[in-house]
Amino acid sequence: MPRPLHGGGIIKMKSQNRNILLFVDNAPSHPKINLSNIKVQFLPANTTSVTQPMDQGIIQTVKLKFRKRQLQHMIRGMEQHPAMQGSELLKQITILDAIYWLSNSWSEVEGSTIVKCFLKAGFSFDCDYTNSSGSALSVTGVDANDDEDDDVPLAVMQMSHELFGCDYKDLIRIDEELLTCEIQNSNWDAPIETLLSQFMPENCAFSTGIDSEDDDSDDNDNDSSVNVPTYSEACDYVNKLKTFAVSLGNQTLVDNIVKFYDELCN
């Protein structure tokens, strides 16, 4: 994903006399601001499904790859813990797990898929683009399945029905109605107490008091429950993973583990 511009990056861009045209949709969370060397152009209202390249197949592709990782994680978990139900394992997935899966899913999206989605949204390029086979890219038929493996394991498809009650390919639409930003006009300059009271349940009283002693106690309890391995133990774990990968005959996995070992233990 694009890296955010920090202060040093903006200064460097100015010194190079670079100019950027940034297209942004009209989501309520996107403020209208003036920037030097960057012109922000908002897309017309209510046209996101047509004019935003991310909505032409990029987001759907990432979602499908993410869901595939999630389901494969569930399958492995049920193999390791046969007594546990899928719904129980699903609750154990952490935000950090989701971040890893999302990052890896994004890195797997083909550049040709992104180009096709920009073309479909009406953006034009000065040069011709071809896919991996050397043929020209077509802007028709762009969807998440274009960039997803055809050999999705049967177990993944079955797990999709068991956990979500729908076909694996339909998972890209499972959260279409989920609101990802606040759509009402809130006064964000109001005191924090007022803002929090608007979003907290009615039966939940808000208090600005903080019991620092209890807070420290909770932190200590959390710290004591985490068994952090030593440097030597971490290297041993990686060596065991390497041995396991060799036993599978998976050269790609071996190469990745070796690279990780070089970074960690050398």
PyMOL commands that set and color helices and strands:
alter all, ss='L'
color gray80, all
select helices_A, chain A and resi 7-15+48-51+53-56+58-80+86-91+95-107+111-120+144-147+154-164+168-173+192-199+212-225+231-248+251-265
alter helices_A, ss='H'
color red, helices_A
select strands_A, chain A and resi 20-24+38-42
alter strands_A, ss='S'
color yellow, strands_A
deselect
rebuild
show_as cartoon
